[in-house]
Amino acid sequence: MTTAHALAEAARVAILPYFRAAGLSADNKLDAGFDPVTEADRAAERAMREILAARRPEDGIFGEEYGHTAGRSGLTWVLDPIDGTRGFLSGSPTWGVLIALNDANGPLFGIIDQPYIGERFEGGFGRAQVTGPMGKCALQSRPARPLSEAILYTTFPEVGTPAEGAAFADVAAKAQLTRFGLDCYAYALLAAGQIDLVIEAGLNAYDICAPIAVIEAAGGMVTDWRGGPVHDGGQVIAAANPQIHAEALAILARHL
């Protein structure tokens, strides 16, 4: 855990000089559409990789910007230096640094860090807590309630393909409140007991491994739309408790 926090601190130092800075530019990773990457993304991942090279040279690394580096320990660090680069470019403080430590079965420990607000959510190895402007407190996801009383989040209104969007809309029609945006910060809010569900599609491993660790440590669940493991990415449903997970999953299943 000490190394994970060192990574988060290094990422904060690398990223914050770029946030809301005049003239910040972005490259587009896509030929069609817009998937931005900035020098802040690259600088943060480089800083984290330098720490791992010094402290954990036997571990593997899988990062969004610089790909996979094989290891020999059986452990892999999964890094997303800025999850929510579109929000970062827009000046909204809802992006985050995602850090997960995985073994062959998935995430063991994770951090969702929001450097500008100064909030750090962590989960795993017996810990589930957030540290921020209000101090330190335990993370606990919401207790069971009907879907009709739930707050549901996703990042993009279209969710994914038209079929995936239709599945999400079916769940959203039965929820009390549906909101959009926030990227990884929505998963942090779920772990903190503020919302009930996050449903997304088309995620990569570096998008979801840290949220899995944090949410599960807080008492929630994260699976694919069939109820199986999702640490490799894809269609994701994160739920505050097994009951609301089952209710939403039954609706999604009708579209699979």
ABEGO torsion letter per residue (X at the ends): XAAAAAAAAAAAAAAAAABGBBGBBBBBABABEBBBBBAAAAAAAAAAAAAAAAABAABBBBBAAAEBBBBAAGBBBBBBABBGAAAAAAGBAABBBBBBBBBAAEBABBBBBBAAAGBBBBBEGGBBBBBBAAEBBBBBBBBBBBAAABBBBBABAAGBBAAAAAAAAAAAAABABBBBEGEAAAAAAAAAGABABBBBBGBBAAAAAAAAAAAAAAGBBBBBAAGBBAAAEEBBBBBABAAAAAAAAAAAAAAX
